[in-house]
Amino acid sequence: MDDDTLEYGSYTPGDSWAPQSRNPNGIENRLGNCLLKGTKSDLFTLITCSYNTPLITEAMLKTYCFHHEGRHRIIIVENSDPEDTTREMLAKYNIPYTDGHKILPSGSPPQGNEQSRSHHVGLDWAVRNCKTPYCLIVDTDILFKQNLEQWFDFFDNNEQIALLGPHIEKTKDSPQVLPRVHPCFMMLDVELFKKYDDLTFNNSHFLGLSHKLMAEKLADDECHEVGTYLFLRIGEIGKQTSNIRHNTLYHHCDGASWTTVKHYIHDFYNNNIHKFSSSDITNKFY
């Protein structure tokens, strides 16, 4: 394992965003200890929400199996349109999924929240119905680059860490969006999530159980994105998050899962998927 993947170490939300030197008796030693113990992948469920991306979703699943042996727990919230072939692809490999249309609330979402609503509702439902103590949440446009067993061990052996993934701070392009761990790749403490009713991926204070609390925590010039409220509340609870380098353990084809210009995305996947053609994912997920 490359320790440098833990770019800024572990810290409580609200601490400085500047890179921090590691305590010699802290993270590096804990990583070393984890390497000596058995793997913990059986304690994790892979979670994703899919929408009209059969090739992209298949590539994500194949790269995961390419780097991980055995069978794997999975929750897929499948939100595709009726004419899409994602469900046919999943059935071909005997991969279970949940019909996202059955778990979305009735009625139209507020304007501008259509896509994010299906995402955050799907993630909330998946985590609260997860049977393992931890989960690995990914976007469908993730290509796994290496085995994650040692990271599963690291997360399980550090009970103070409730969330691990690439931290996204405020940017010049989106100065109003609060910091978060990017939901394209995150390990999450499922038991903690279930313990607090207001923990949510909701990004709109107009929607969901936590809407009043979210509105109270927002300044006039701030807004939420999927995962920002979760990031904030984990710090308030007294737990920590752990930051990793983006696109080190995986490659995130940012936008591939929702772009309307599909041809160049499909060209990319068709040119790269042959590397994993030998990875048979039939009956590899349950």
N, C-alpha and C positions, 0 to 999 in steps of 0.2 A: 504493500500500500504506500502511496506517495503522501506523506504527511502534509505536503504543501497544498494538497487539495483543501485542507481545512485552512482557508486563506486567512481569516481573521479570528480564528479561535471560536470559543463559545462565550456568549454573553447574554445578558438580559436585554430585551428590547428597551430602547431608550438610552442605552450607552452610546459612546462615541462611535461614529462610523469609520473612524480612521483605523488602518491596520494596527493590530495590537501584538506585541511580542508575547510569546507563550511562556507560561510558567514552566520551568524545567521539571517541576514535580506535578504538573497538571496534565494537559491534554496529551503531550507526546508520550509520557509514561503510561497513561491510560490506554492509548492506542496500542502500545507495545504489549501490555497485559492482555488486551483483547485478542491479539493474534495467537496467543497460547491456548485459547479456549475453543470449545466447539462452536460451530456455526449456528446461527439462529434464524435462518431464512424461513423455517417452519412457523415462526412467530409473526410473520408478516403476510399481509394480503396485498396483492397488486390491484390498484384501483385506477380506473380511467373512465372518462365520458367520451363517447364517440358520436360523430355527426357527419354522415355522408363521406366517409374516408376509408373505404375498404382496403385499398392498397396501402395507405399510410398506417392504418391500424394493424394490418397483417405484418408489415415490416417491423413495427415496434415489438409485437409479440414474438416474431422470429428472432430478433436480435436478443431479446431477453432469454429465450430458450437456448440460443447459441452459446451464451455465457453461463447458463445455469442448468445443471442436470436435474433430472427428476420431474416431479409434478408440482404444480404451483397453485396456490389459492388465488382466486381472482374475482373481482366484482367489476363488471362492465355495465355502465348505464348507457344504453343504446338509444340515441335520440334521432336517428336518421329518418329522412322522408321515406314514404312507402316505396317509391321507385328506386331507392338506393339498394346496393347489393351487399352492404356490410353484414347484415344478418345472415345472408346466404353464405358468406365467407366464414362466419363464426360457426354456423351449423356444419359446414364442410369439415371443420377441424374438431367438431364436438366441443366447442368452447361455450360455456354458459354465459348468459347475459340477462340483464333486467330491462324490460321495456320502459324507457324513460318517460314515455307519454302517460304511463299509468301512475307515475309518482309526482308529476308536475301538478301544481295547484291549478284549479279551474279558473277560468277568466283570463283576460288579457293582461300582461304585465305593463307597468308604466312605460311610456315611449322611451326607447333607447336602452331598455333593460331586457329585451327579448332573449338575446344570446347569453348574456351573463346570468340571467335567471335560470336557464336550463343547466348551466354549468354549476352554479353554486348550490342549487337545489339537488342536483345529482350527486355532488360531492358530500353534502350534508347527509343525504339519505344513505349513501354508500358507507360512510364512516360509522354512522349510528347503527347500521346493520352488519357491520364487520364482526366476525367471530374471533379474530386474533387480537392480541394486545396491541399490535402495531400495524401500520399499513405503509405502503409506498405508493404515493399518488403521483401519476405522470400524465402528461398530455399524450394524445395519440401520436403526435409528430416527434416523438423521442426515438432516437436510435441508441441503444445501449452499447457502450464501448468496452466494458470490462465486467468481470464478476464482482458482485456487490456483497458477498458473504461477510467479508471483514467489516464492512460498514454496518451490516445488520448486527454483528457482534458489538461494534462500538456503540451503536444506539441503545441496544439492550443493556449494556453494562454501565450506562450513564443515566441514572434515573432522573437527574435534575434537568436533562435535556428533553424537551417535549416536542421539538420541531427541528428538523435538519434539512437544509437546502440552500440554494443561492439567494442571498439577501439582495433585495432591490431597494435602493434608497430613492429619495426624491431626485428628479432630474430637471435639467433646464427645459426639456420639452414638456414635462408633466410635473411642475413644481407643486401642484395642488394635491397630487396623489400621495397618500401616506406610505411609509415604508412597509415592506412585506417580505415574506419568503415566497419566491416565485412558485406558483402551483404547477409549473411544468415538471418539477421534480422535487418531491418533499417526502421525508419520513415523518410520521406523525404518531404520537402516543394516543392510541384509540381509547384506552381506558380513561385518560384524562378528558378527552373530548366528550365522552359520554357522561362524565361526572358533572359537567357544567352545562345546563340547558341552553345558556345563551351563546356558547361557542358555535361559530358558524362561519362559512365561507361567503356569506351574504356581503354584497358590495353596495347595497342600496338601503338607506335608512327609511325608504318607503315600503320595504318588503320584509317579512319574516318576524320571528319571535323577538329578535334583539333590536328592532327598529328604534325604539325610544332611547335605549342606551347608546346606540350608534350616533343618533342625532345629538345627544348630550356631549359626546366626546369629539365632535367636529367643530373646528373653527370655521368662520365664514368663508375662508379662502382654501379650505381643505375638502377632499372627497375620498371615498373609499374605492378600492379595486378588489377583485376577488382575492381574499386572503389577508387584507390589511387589518381588518377588525380582529381576526384570529391572532395575528401577530401581536397586536396591541394587548389583547386580553391575556395572552400567555405570560407576558411580562407582569401584568397586574396580579395574576395568580401567584407569581413568585417563581415561575419556571424559567428556563433558559432556552434559547435557540442556538443552533450551531451553523455557521456559515461555511459553504463550500464554494469552490471556484465553478462558475457556470461553464458548461460544455467541457468538463474534464472527464467525469464518469460516464457521460452520455453526450450525444449531439442533439441539440434542439433545433429542428427545422422551423424556426419561428414563423408562425402564420400559416403553415401548411395545413393545419387542421381546420382552418376557417376561411382561407382565401377563396374568392370566387374565380380566380384565374388558375385553373387546375392544370393546364397543359404542361407548364414548365415544372411544376411540382411533380407530376407523374413522370416526366422525363428523368428527373433526378432520381426518383425511387426506382424506376425501371433500370437505370444505369448502375444502381448500387445493390439492388436486392439479390442479384445473382450470387453475391458473396455469401448469402445465407440460404441459398436454395437447398442445401443439404440439411437444413434445420427443420425437421418434421415436428410440427406443433400439434399433431393429432393426439387428442386425449392427454395433452400436457398441462391443461388447466382444469381446475374444478372449483 
